[in-house]
Amino acid sequence: MNQRLPLIEPEVADARVAALYRRIEVRFGGVPNLFKALAHKPGILEVTLTKVERVMDEGELERALKEMIAVVVADARGCAYCVGAHSMALQRLGVPQETIELLLQGLDEAPLPTEWIELLQLARRAAADVHAITNAEIARLGSLGLSDAAVVELASVIELFIALSFFLDLFTVPLDERPSPQSNPG
């Protein structure tokens, strides 16, 4: 499929976008194509970057779990870019390739804590049809050890990757080349 929106490369970015790109480069070791596509609206680029930083870097949930949520949400939504990008992030966090593959097919067999598997299953179902999530499933989150703040955090991770997958798929943004191993997982 052809890309539907041109990417704004760093060498042609205006001063505002160039400043944001420097911030992005520190975090990601380069400027992912997602951000090059968002750069057509610098204000939206900035708020999206800030949201990624807040959702992925702050809170009670472990970073690896958040990246796994990104993978299962992206898979449920059919977003190859997000599956690829967040699978690479999981690899950089030390998650074995076999475990990443089980997130996509065979989640029940993944060598993960039972609580994580339940959260990942919920994330996958919520990404596919949020209206299918029951009151009992939401109430169960507390018994899995999640505080109310962590429940909001969980929903925010799911929502972030639903929104990003929509944008990436709408404009058929291509997945970036594999970043260097020392780059931040995002």
C-alpha positions in Angstrom: 0.0 0.0 0.0 1.2 3.5 -0.8 1.9 5.9 2.0 -0.9 8.6 2.0 0.9 11.4 3.8 4.4 12.6 3.2 6.9 12.5 6.1 8.6 15.6 7.2 12.3 14.7 7.3 14.6 16.4 9.9 16.6 18.2 7.2 13.4 20.1 6.0 11.7 20.7 9.4 11.0 24.2 10.5 12.5 25.5 13.8 9.6 24.4 16.0 9.5 20.9 14.5 13.3 20.6 14.6 13.3 21.4 18.3 10.7 18.6 18.9 12.7 16.3 16.7 15.7 16.8 19.0 13.6 15.8 22.0 12.3 12.8 20.1 15.9 11.8 19.0 17.0 11.8 22.7 14.1 9.5 23.6 14.1 7.1 20.5 17.6 7.4 19.1 16.1 8.8 15.9 12.8 10.3 14.6 10.3 7.5 14.1 8.1 7.9 11.0 5.0 8.3 13.3 6.4 11.6 14.4 7.5 12.6 10.9 3.9 12.2 9.8 2.5 14.1 12.8 4.9 17.0 12.2 2.5 18.5 9.7 0.7 19.8 12.8 3.5 20.8 15.3 1.1 21.3 18.1 -0.4 17.8 17.7 3.1 16.4 17.4 4.1 18.1 20.7 1.0 17.0 22.6 1.3 13.4 21.2 5.0 13.2 22.3 4.1 14.5 25.7 1.3 12.0 26.0 3.6 9.1 25.0 6.1 10.3 27.6 3.5 10.5 30.4 1.7 7.3 29.6 4.7 5.1 29.0 7.2 6.6 31.5 5.0 7.4 34.6 2.8 5.3 36.8 2.5 2.0 38.5 2.5 -0.4 35.6 5.9 -1.8 34.5 7.3 -0.6 31.2 7.5 -4.1 29.7 3.8 -4.6 30.4 2.9 -1.3 28.7 4.9 -2.3 25.6 3.1 -5.7 25.7 -0.2 -3.9 25.8 0.9 -1.8 22.8 1.6 -5.1 20.9 -1.7 -6.8 21.7 -3.7 -3.6 21.1 -1.9 -3.1 17.7 -2.5 -6.7 16.8 -6.2 -6.5 17.6 -6.4 -3.4 15.5 -4.3 -4.8 12.6 -1.6 -2.2 12.9 1.6 -3.7 11.5 3.6 -0.6 12.3 2.8 -0.7 16.0 3.2 -4.4 16.3 6.7 -4.1 14.7 7.8 -1.0 16.6 6.7 -2.3 20.0 8.0 -5.8 19.4 11.4 -4.1 18.8 11.0 -2.1 22.0 10.3 -5.3 23.9 13.4 -6.9 22.4 15.4 -3.9 23.6 13.9 -4.4 27.1 15.2 -8.0 27.0 11.9 -9.8 26.3 12.7 -13.0 24.4 11.4 -13.2 20.8 9.4 -16.4 21.7 7.5 -14.4 24.4 6.8 -11.6 21.9 5.4 -14.2 19.4 3.2 -15.7 22.1 1.6 -12.2 22.6 0.3 -12.5 19.0 -0.6 -16.1 19.0 -0.8 -18.2 22.2 -1.0 -15.6 24.9 -2.2 -18.2 27.4 1.1 -20.0 27.1 3.3 -16.9 27.5 5.8 -17.2 30.4 4.3 -14.2 32.1 2.6 -13.6 35.5 -1.1 -14.7 35.4 -2.1 -11.1 36.2 -0.3 -9.8 33.2 -2.0 -12.3 30.9 -5.4 -11.3 32.2 -4.5 -7.6 31.7 -3.3 -8.3 28.1 -6.4 -10.3 27.3 -8.6 -7.4 28.6 -6.5 -4.9 26.5 -6.9 -7.1 23.4 -10.7 -7.3 23.9 -11.0 -3.6 24.7 -9.2 -2.7 21.5 -11.5 -4.9 19.5 -14.8 -3.9 21.1 -14.7 -1.7 24.2 -18.5 -2.2 24.7 -17.9 -5.9 25.3 -16.0 -5.2 28.5 -18.2 -6.0 31.5 -18.5 -4.3 34.9 -17.2 -7.6 36.4 -14.0 -7.4 34.4 -13.4 -3.8 35.5 -14.1 -4.7 39.1 -11.7 -7.7 38.8 -8.8 -5.3 38.1 -8.7 -4.3 41.8 -8.4 -8.0 42.8 -5.4 -8.2 40.4 -3.7 -5.6 42.6 -4.4 -2.5 40.5 -5.2 0.7 42.3 -7.7 3.1 40.7 -4.8 5.1 39.4 -3.3 2.0 37.8 -6.7 1.2 36.2 -6.7 4.7 34.6 -3.1 4.1 33.5 -4.1 0.8 31.9 -7.0 2.4 30.0 -4.6 5.2 29.0 -2.1 2.8 27.5 -4.9 1.0 25.6 -6.4 4.3 24.4 -3.0 5.7 23.3 -2.3 2.7 21.0 -5.8 2.6 19.6 -5.4 6.2 18.6 -1.9 5.8 17.2 -2.8 2.7 15.3 -5.7 4.5 13.7 -3.5 7.4 12.6 -0.7 5.1 11.3 -3.1 2.8 9.4 -5.2 5.7 8.0 -2.1 7.2 6.4 -0.2 3.9 5.8 2.9 5.2 7.5 5.8 2.8 6.9 7.6 1.1 9.8 11.0 2.6 10.4 14.3 0.8 9.9 15.4 -1.1 13.0 16.9 1.4 15.4 20.2 0.9 17.0 20.2 -1.5 20.1 21.1 1.4 22.5 18.1 3.5 21.6 15.4 4.0 24.2 12.4 1.7 23.7 10.1 4.7 23.5 
